[in-house]
Amino acid sequence: MAGTSLTVGVVGVTAVLAVGLLAVGGAAVQAQRVAGVADAAALAAADAASGALTGAPCDRAGQLAATIGAELSRCELDGLIATVTVEGRFAGLGVSASARAGPPP
């Protein structure tokens, strides 16, 4: 009987750890996804600021972020350099990332 209780306890702890690791892994994947969206949005804004794309730079960044499933929360231009912050969601929690793009110095 004691062996059965111990086995059930070990299986339960293993299951809890597995679920926790899956949650952490999913959060890491979503964080990288949002970082990629921020990079792409910053590049789109910088391209629009330089004239390579038509439209307003921050509008372009917002459109791109929305297309990929995130939301543009901040967009700033300093000449041709664009700095953006993008937000996404994972399990009801906010995940954000910032990126900067522009011509080389």
N, C-alpha and C positions, 0 to 999 in steps of 0.2 A: 504494500500500500504506500509506503514512504517513497519508493522508487517512482510510482505513478505520479505522485504529487510533485516530485522533483522534475520529472519529465515535462509535465504540464507547465510548471513554472519556467523552465528553460525555453520551451517553445513560445510561451507568452512573451518573455523578454526578447527573444530573437525577433518575433513578429513586430514588437514595438520599435526595436532598433531599425528593422528594415523599412518600416513606414517612415520613420524619422529621416533616414538616409535618402529615401525617395523624395521626400519633401525638400530637403536641402539641395539635392541634385536638380530638382525642378526649378527651384528658386535661382540656382546658379545659371541654368540654361536661359531662363527668362531675363536675367540681368544681362547676359551676353547678347541676347536678342535685342533688348532695348538699347544697349550700347551701339550695336550695329545700326539701328534705326537713327540714333543720334548722329553717328558719323555720316550716314547718307543724307540726312536732313541738313547738316552743316555744309556738306559739299553742294547740295542743291541751292542753298541760300547764297553761298559764295559764287557759284556759277551764275546765278541770276544777278548778283551785284556786279559781276565783271562784264555782263552783257552776253555771256555764252548761252544763257537761257532767257526767254522772255518772261515778263511778269515781275511782281514785287518779290524780293528775296524771302521775306518771312512768310508770305503766302505760299511760295513754292515749298518751303520747308514744312509748313503745316500740312499741305496737300500730300506730300510724300509720307510724312509720319502717319497721317490718317489712313493712307492706302495700305501701309504695312500693319496697321492695327494699334498705333500708339497715339498719343496726344502731345502736341507741341505746347509746352508751358512757358517757355521763354525764348526770345530771339532778339539778339542785339547785333548791330552792324557797326564796325569801326573801319570806315573806308571800304575795302574789299574783303575784310576779315569778318566772318560770321561766327558767332558763338550761340549755340542753341542748347536748350534743355528739353528732353523728351521724357514723358511719363507713360508707364504701362502698368498692368495689374497682374498679380500672381496670387491666387487664393484669397482674393479680397484685399490684398495689401498693395500699396503703391511701390513701384520700382522706377527709379529715375536715373538718367544718365545725361551727361553734358559732353559736347564735342565742339571743336573749333576748327575752322577750315578757312583757307585763303591762299594767296600767292606766297611763294617762298620769300624770305627777307632779302 
